Amino acid sequence: EKAAVEAFKLGYEVTDPEELEVEDGDIVICCDILSECALNADLIDAQVEQLMTLAEKFDVEYDGWGTYFEDPNGEDGDDEDFVDEDDDGIRH
């Protein structure tokens, strides 16, 4: 949970930590750490490096990143196609 708090302090959106039973019966605590940015390899690499450092600091497992498709013709008007040219990917 400390890693989740630290990620939030860095500016990421963090889902509530929850317990999950894995295949071997062990109970783990997991959460999602989210960030919206352009689909840009340099930005993603910077965030992955930052999150891997965070995972090492708190001795937790980082299982990678993912993305999802947003339909540009979708009716959800809240999300604009905004690219922040100054975004270096690192959250502060």
C-alpha positions in Angstrom: 0.0 0.0 0.0 3.0 2.3 0.6 3.9 2.0 -3.1 0.4 3.0 -4.1 0.5 6.1 -1.9 3.9 7.0 -3.3 2.6 6.6 -6.9 -0.3 8.9 -6.1 2.1 11.5 -4.7 4.0 11.3 -8.0 0.9 12.3 -9.8 -0.5 9.0 -11.0 -4.1 7.9 -10.6 -4.1 4.8 -8.3 -7.0 2.4 -7.9 -7.8 1.2 -4.4 -5.5 -1.6 -3.3 -7.4 -4.9 -3.1 -6.6 -8.5 -2.0 -6.4 -11.1 -4.7 -5.8 -14.8 -4.4 -3.4 -16.1 -7.1 -3.2 -19.6 -8.6 -0.9 -21.0 -5.9 -3.3 -19.9 -3.2 -1.2 -16.9 -2.0 -2.9 -13.7 -1.2 -1.4 -10.6 -2.8 -2.4 -6.9 -2.6 -2.7 -5.3 -6.0 -3.7 -2.0 -7.6 -3.5 -0.2 -10.9 -1.4 2.8 -11.4 -2.7 4.9 -14.3 -1.6 7.8 -16.4 -3.0 9.3 -19.5 -0.5 10.4 -22.1 0.2 10.3 -25.8 1.1 6.9 -27.2 4.8 7.8 -27.4 7.6 5.4 -26.7 9.8 7.9 -25.0 7.0 9.0 -22.6 6.1 5.4 -21.8 9.7 4.4 -21.3 10.2 7.3 -18.8 7.1 6.2 -16.9 8.1 2.5 -16.9 11.5 3.4 -15.6 9.9 5.6 -12.8 7.5 2.8 -11.8 10.2 0.1 -11.9 12.3 2.3 -9.5 9.2 2.7 -7.3 8.6 -1.1 -7.3 12.2 -1.8 -6.4 12.1 0.8 -3.6 9.1 -0.9 -2.0 10.0 -4.5 -3.0 6.8 -5.0 -4.9 6.2 -6.7 -8.3 5.6 -4.4 -11.3 3.9 -6.4 -14.1 4.2 -3.9 -16.9 2.0 -1.4 -18.7 -0.9 -1.6 -21.0 -3.0 0.6 -23.2 -6.5 0.7 -24.5 -8.2 2.0 -27.7 -10.4 5.1 -27.5 -12.8 5.4 -30.4 -12.3 8.8 -31.9 -15.9 8.6 -33.1 -17.2 7.6 -29.7 -19.8 9.6 -27.9 -17.9 10.1 -24.7 -17.2 13.8 -25.0 -15.1 14.2 -21.8 -11.9 13.0 -23.4 -10.3 15.4 -25.8 -7.4 14.3 -28.1 -4.9 16.5 -26.3 -1.2 16.0 -26.6 0.9 17.9 -24.1 4.0 18.8 -26.0 5.8 19.5 -22.7 5.0 16.1 -21.1 8.2 14.2 -20.5 6.4 11.2 -19.1 7.9 11.6 -15.6 5.3 12.3 -12.9 6.4 14.6 -10.1 
